[in-house]
Amino acid sequence: MKRVLLAGATGMVGELILKECLYSSTVEKVNSLVRRSSNMDHPKLHETVIDDFSNYAAHQVLFQNIDAAFFCVGVYTGQVPKEEFKTITVDYAVSFAQALKDNSPNANFCLLSGAGADRTEKSRTAFAKFKGMAENKISQLQIKFYSFRPGYIYPVTPRKEPNFMYRMSRALYPIIKLLGKNASIQSTELAYAMFKVGMNGGEKEILENKDILEIVN
């Protein structure tokens, strides 16, 4: 039986990963770290509201005896200033990974990154630069690390889109889907692939959109 640690279970993808975990007969317990309570009640679920995702000193016990960990905390580009975007994208993810290494060094760690993540860290685009930076810093920890780089994530469950670009992308999804296996993925497909790798591990550290789809299919 597996013990899971999940950060960001109230987000689009994190919520679906949580459901995969709760429905799975191989998962015994889920420690869920959230910014706001989900008000969900389940015998497998232990939810903790975290005030500061860059400091887990008071929550080390939640990182102990973990088999699979998922980090899905994020913010959309343009929603916050550049420095805050960096803090959320890089600092939060690396602090989580470090706490995992300190307490459960053999756990599989799955990061929700994004297409275009730039490991040279030279991109002028904040999203690409900081996603690449987070990947680099976590990779250097030498843990069982898997970074998922989806293209456009189509939300299977209807939601209020965060901005005009996402509203347009949702409307154009049938066309985007025709652009190839690196262009898009459904939210349920991404969540299932992350769950599967978290449970069983994988061969690649970096999983582009087409690699994620291969896991599903």
C-alpha positions, 0 to 999 in steps of 0.5 A: 500500500502506498502513501502519497503526498500532494501539494495543490489538490484544489487546482485543476490537475491536482484535484484529479490526481487526488481523485485517482489516489482516493479511488485507487486500491493501492493507495493507503493514505494521502497527505494533501497540502492546500492553500485553502480547505477543500472541505472534502471528507474521505477516510484516506485523506489528511488535509493540511492548510499551508500558509507558507509553501516555502517553509515546511519546518513545522510540517516535516512529519507529513513528508515522512514514509511517503512513496509518491509525491506530486507538486501541482501548485502554480499560478497563471502567467500574468496573474502576479508580478514576475518575482512572485511568479518566480517564488511560486514556480521555483522556490515553492517547488524546490522547498517541497522537493527538499523536504521530501528528500530529507524525509522520504528520499526514495519517493517518486516525485512528480512535478507539474511543469509545462511545455517550453520549460527552458533548462538553459534558464536564458529564456526571456519568457518568465514561464519558460525560464522559471519552469526550467530553473525549478527543474534544474534545482530539483534534478540536482537533488538527485531524487526520483524526479519526473517533470511533466511538460504538458502543452495546452491542458483542456479542462474536461470538467467545465470551469471559469477560465482564468483569462481571455487566452484560456477562453480562446484556447478552450473554444479552439481546442478541436483545432489545437488537437489537430496540431499534433501530440505535443500541442494539447492534452486533456486534464484527465489524461495528464492526471492519470499519467502523473498518478501512474508514474508516481505509483510506478516510476518511469524511464524519463526525467522529462516527459513532454506532451507526447510522452505523457500521452504514450503513458495514457495510451 
